[in-house]
Amino acid sequence: MASKRLIPLAAMEKILKQAGAERVSDKSKAALKEVLEDIAEEIANNAVKFAQHAGRKTVKAGDIKLAAK
């Protein structure tokens, strides 16, 4: 995956620290970022399909929630 800057690394550090990590390596931040972006992309693709199936161009919160299940 190219270094597309969708989610900032600082946000990854914040999530890991909120989970209880005292220290966070740069590689762990990058790994979490990659995993979360992959999951987000899959959810987004499914949400778009749900909206299209419903005859809408607009993706709604319900589409996202349904796609995340």
N, C-alpha and C positions, 0 to 999 in steps of 0.2 A: 504494500500500500504506500502510495506516495505521501509526502508529508502535507496532506490537506489539513488546514487548520480550522476544523469545524468546532471542536471542543477544546478550550484552552487547557494546557497542562496544569496550570494553577488550580483549575477546578478539580482535576484528578487528585491532586495533593490534598485539597480540602476534603474531598469525599473519603480518602483513605485515613486522614487524621480524625475525621468525625467517627470513623469506624474503630478508632482506638490506636492507630499506628503512631508511635512516637517519632519515628524517622521514616522518610519515604525516598527511595532511590529514583533517579531519573528514568531508569529502565522500567520500574514498576508503574510509574505515571504513564509512560508511553504505552505499555502493555494494556493497562486499564482503558486508556483512550481508544486504542485500536479495537478492543473487544466491544466497548460501548457504542462506538461508531458503527461497527458491523451490525450489532443488534438494532440500533436506531434505523439504519438503512433498510433492514428487512421489515421492520414495523412500518416504516414510511411507505415502502412499496406495496405492502398489503393494504394499508389504509387507502392509498390511491385506488387500488382495485375495488375496494368496498364502495368508495364514493362513485366510481364510474359505474359499477353494477347498479347502484341506486339512481343512476341517471343524473348525477351531479358532477360539476366541475370543481366544486369546493370541498376540500377535505375538512371534516368536522371532528370535534373532540371525540365523539362517539366512535368514529372510524378508527381513530388512534387506539382507543381503549379496547375495541373489538380486535384489532390487529395485534395488540400486545398480549392477548390471552393465549 
